[in-house]
Amino acid sequence: MTVVPSDLIERVKQAKAARWASALKYRDRARVAFVVHSFNRESNIDQIVSGLRRIEGHELIVCDDGSLDASRSKWMAHLNGPNDFLVLSNDLHEIRILDRAIRFASADLVCLVQDDDTIPAGTEWLERALKEFQKHPALAIVGGFMGFLGFDPDPGSVTCLWGDAPFQFVDHVNIGPYFVRKLHYETLGGWDFAFSGVGEPGICFDNELCLRAWLHGYKVGYRFVPFKGDAQQYSLDGGTVLFTKDLRIGNQWRNHRRIATMYSRHAARIAELVDEANGAIGIQRRVRQR
């Protein structure tokens, strides 16, 4: 039988006493769950944590996906709250580890954050999204980076919304922030893993879920949030560009063609549903590129 050292017993008792005395208490149901995918971006961790800590009643789930820098130890130093969690994996990439994290979350609403994101000052960006989910029960996803109308095998041939504008419905959005209602995510079956091999970029997996949502009676919305910087100014220095640039480009083209193959016969129906939803909130029909 292994003997537990007496000094460890005392340390555990002290830690438990401190936890019980703390004003921070575990919540069985968080207001919102932030899920951060982290991969070798330790220099941005402090900024992400300080930004998300402004949000009351949140749960923070960090997925460190095999970082080789000091990210894991830095996250460990930050994640000391009762609703903080660190998930460790070994370079599975977003599509698989985010699926696990979303299903793990206790909140009804999950917000996906990437390790190169800049969290805006204040909390208005979150409150606006929460308000839209309250107003629209069928709203499954809200994006804050880019919104898209239509799709095309050529990534550059799609109408893109990227900047400040009133909340509106769109065909699809990308990460991040990427708000998704957990129940709707699970009902839809989650991401399509065919968009990415293990450890590979999965460009468009977030967009595809949106198109699937429209065809299953749900809605997708867009309102710009400057997680990536000012509109039209994304630096494209994310992990997939730095570490797997050629693989990313091939994946992007392949997955755009995949979406076109999967959804071209549904394009008119999705456009009709988006226009109807926008008409109901006073947003005029937009011209789509073809």
C-alpha positions in Angstrom: 0.0 0.0 0.0 1.3 3.4 -1.0 1.7 5.8 2.0 0.6 9.4 1.4 3.3 11.7 2.9 2.1 13.7 5.9 3.2 17.0 4.4 1.1 16.3 1.3 -1.9 15.5 3.5 -1.5 18.9 5.2 -1.1 20.8 1.9 -4.3 19.2 0.6 -6.2 20.2 3.7 -4.9 23.7 3.4 -5.9 23.9 -0.3 -9.4 22.6 0.5 -9.8 25.1 3.2 -8.7 27.9 1.0 -11.1 26.7 -1.7 -14.1 26.6 0.6 -13.3 30.0 2.0 -12.9 31.6 -1.5 -15.7 33.7 -3.0 -15.2 31.8 -6.2 -17.5 28.8 -6.2 -18.0 26.1 -8.8 -21.0 26.5 -11.1 -22.8 23.4 -12.3 -24.2 25.5 -15.2 -22.0 28.3 -16.5 -23.4 31.3 -18.2 -21.1 30.9 -21.2 -18.2 28.5 -21.9 -15.1 29.9 -23.6 -13.2 27.2 -25.4 -9.6 28.3 -26.4 -7.6 26.2 -28.9 -3.9 26.8 -28.0 -0.9 25.8 -30.1 2.5 27.4 -29.5 1.3 30.9 -28.8 2.4 31.6 -25.3 3.0 35.3 -25.9 -0.7 35.9 -26.3 -2.0 33.9 -23.3 -1.9 36.7 -20.7 -4.0 38.9 -23.0 -6.6 36.3 -23.7 -7.0 35.4 -20.0 -7.3 39.0 -18.8 -9.8 39.7 -21.5 -12.0 36.7 -20.8 -11.8 37.2 -17.0 -13.9 40.4 -17.5 -16.9 38.1 -18.2 -18.9 37.1 -15.1 -20.2 33.6 -14.7 -18.0 32.0 -17.4 -16.3 28.6 -17.8 -12.9 28.5 -19.4 -11.8 25.4 -21.2 -8.4 25.6 -22.8 -7.3 22.9 -25.3 -3.5 22.9 -25.4 -3.0 20.7 -28.5 0.6 19.7 -28.2 2.5 23.0 -27.7 6.2 22.8 -27.7 6.8 26.2 -26.1 5.9 27.2 -22.6 2.1 27.4 -23.3 1.1 24.5 -21.1 2.9 25.7 -18.0 1.6 29.3 -18.5 -2.0 28.0 -18.8 -1.5 26.0 -15.7 -0.5 29.2 -13.8 -3.7 30.9 -15.0 -6.3 28.1 -14.7 -6.8 28.1 -10.9 -10.6 28.8 -10.8 -13.2 26.2 -10.0 -14.6 26.4 -13.6 -11.3 26.4 -15.3 -10.2 23.3 -17.3 -7.1 22.4 -19.2 -7.4 19.7 -21.9 -4.2 18.2 -23.1 -3.9 16.6 -26.5 -1.1 16.0 -29.0 -1.6 17.9 -32.3 -5.0 16.7 -33.2 -5.9 20.1 -34.5 -9.1 22.1 -34.0 -11.8 20.0 -35.6 -11.3 17.1 -33.2 -10.3 18.7 -30.0 -12.9 21.5 -30.2 -15.6 18.8 -30.7 -14.5 17.2 -27.4 -14.4 20.5 -25.6 -17.9 21.6 -26.8 -19.4 18.4 -25.6 -17.5 18.8 -22.3 -18.8 22.3 -21.6 -21.5 22.9 -19.0 -22.9 26.0 -20.6 -25.8 26.2 -23.0 -23.7 28.6 -25.1 -20.1 28.0 -26.2 -17.8 30.7 -27.6 -14.8 29.4 -29.6 -11.6 31.5 -29.2 -8.3 31.0 -31.1 -4.8 31.5 -29.6 -4.1 34.5 -31.8 -7.3 36.4 -30.9 -7.3 39.8 -29.2 -10.2 40.1 -26.7 -11.9 43.5 -26.9 -12.1 45.8 -23.9 -15.4 45.6 -22.0 -18.1 43.0 -22.4 -20.5 44.5 -25.0 -19.4 42.1 -27.7 -20.6 39.2 -25.7 -23.8 40.8 -24.4 -24.9 41.6 -27.9 -24.4 38.0 -28.9 -26.3 36.7 -25.9 -29.2 39.1 -26.6 -29.5 37.7 -30.2 -29.6 34.1 -28.9 -32.4 35.1 -26.5 -34.4 36.8 -29.2 -34.1 33.9 -31.7 -34.6 30.4 -30.2 -33.7 28.8 -33.6 -30.4 30.7 -33.7 -27.6 28.0 -33.6 -24.5 30.0 -34.5 -23.2 33.6 -34.5 -19.9 34.5 -36.0 -17.9 37.6 -35.3 -15.1 37.4 -37.9 -16.4 37.1 -41.4 -19.9 36.4 -42.7 -20.6 34.9 -46.1 -23.5 34.8 -48.6 -23.2 31.8 -50.9 -20.3 29.6 -51.6 -18.0 28.7 -54.5 -15.2 26.3 -55.3 -13.0 29.4 -55.6 -12.4 30.8 -52.1 -12.2 34.3 -53.6 -15.6 34.2 -55.3 -17.9 34.5 -52.4 -19.7 37.6 -51.0 -18.0 38.4 -47.7 -19.2 40.6 -44.9 -16.3 41.8 -42.7 -16.9 44.9 -40.6 -19.3 46.8 -38.4 -23.0 46.4 -39.4 -26.3 45.6 -37.7 -26.8 42.0 -36.7 -28.0 40.0 -39.6 -28.4 36.4 -40.9 -25.9 34.9 -43.3 -25.3 31.6 -45.0 -22.2 30.8 -43.0 -19.5 32.3 -40.7 -16.0 31.3 -39.5 -14.0 31.3 -36.3 -13.7 33.5 -34.2 -15.4 34.4 -32.1 -17.8 31.6 -33.0 -20.8 31.3 -30.8 -22.6 28.0 -31.0 -25.5 26.7 -29.0 -24.4 23.4 -27.5 -27.7 21.6 -27.9 -28.0 22.6 -31.6 -24.3 21.5 -32.2 -25.0 18.1 -30.8 -28.3 17.7 -32.6 -26.6 18.5 -35.9 -23.9 15.9 -35.1 -21.0 18.3 -34.7 -18.2 19.0 -37.1 -17.7 16.9 -40.2 -14.3 15.3 -39.5 -13.8 14.6 -43.2 -12.7 18.3 -43.6 -9.5 17.6 -41.8 -7.0 14.8 -41.2 -5.5 14.4 -37.7 -3.1 17.3 -37.2 -4.0 19.0 -40.4 -5.8 22.3 -41.0 -9.6 22.0 -41.5 -10.4 25.2 -43.3 -14.2 25.6 -43.8 -15.3 23.0 -41.2 -16.9 25.9 -39.2 -18.6 27.2 -42.4 -20.0 23.8 -43.3 -21.8 23.4 -40.0 -23.6 26.6 -40.7 -25.0 25.4 -44.0 -26.1 22.2 -42.4 -27.8 24.2 -39.7 -30.0 26.1 -42.2 -31.2 22.9 -43.8 -32.2 21.5 -40.4 -34.4 24.4 -39.3 -31.8 26.5 -37.5 -30.4 30.0 -38.2 -26.9 31.5 -38.5 -26.1 35.1 -37.7 -23.2 37.6 -38.0 -22.1 40.7 -36.2 -18.5 41.8 -36.4 -16.2 41.5 -33.3 -12.6 42.6 -33.7 -10.9 39.4 -32.4 -8.6 39.4 -35.4 -8.0 43.2 -35.4 -9.8 45.8 -37.5 -12.0 44.7 -40.4 -10.1 43.8 -43.5 -6.8 43.8 -41.6 -6.3 40.2 -40.6 -2.5 39.5 -40.5 -2.7 35.8 -41.5 0.0 34.8 -39.0 -2.1 32.1 -37.4 -0.6 28.6 -36.7 -1.8 27.0 -39.9 0.0 29.7 -41.9 3.2 29.5 -39.8 3.5 25.7 -39.5 1.6 24.2 -42.4 1.2 26.8 -45.1 1.2 24.6 -48.2 -1.0 22.1 -46.5 -3.4 24.9 -45.5 -3.7 26.2 -49.1 -4.4 22.7 -50.5 -6.9 22.0 -47.7 -8.7 25.3 -48.3 -9.2 24.7 -52.0 -10.2 21.1 -51.5 -12.8 22.0 -48.8 -14.3 24.8 -50.8 -14.9 22.3 -53.6 -16.2 19.8 -51.1 -18.8 22.4 -49.8 -19.8 23.2 -53.3 -20.4 19.5 -54.1 -22.3 19.0 -50.9 -24.5 22.1 -51.0 -24.9 23.4 -54.5 -28.3 21.8 -55.0 -29.4 23.5 -51.7 -28.0 26.9 -52.5 -31.3 28.5 -53.6 -33.1 27.1 -50.6 -30.5 28.4 -48.1 -30.5 31.8 -49.8 -34.3 31.9 -49.5 -34.2 31.0 -45.8 -31.5 33.7 -45.1 -33.5 36.3 -47.0 -36.7 35.4 -45.1 -34.9 35.6 -41.7 -33.4 39.0 -42.6 -36.7 40.3 -43.9 -38.3 39.5 -40.5 -35.8 41.8 -38.8 -35.8 44.5 -41.4 -32.6 43.7 -43.3 -32.8 44.0 -47.0 -31.8 41.3 -49.4 -28.1 41.4 -50.4 -26.6 40.9 -53.8 -24.7 37.6 -54.0 -21.7 37.0 -56.2 -21.9 34.0 -58.6 
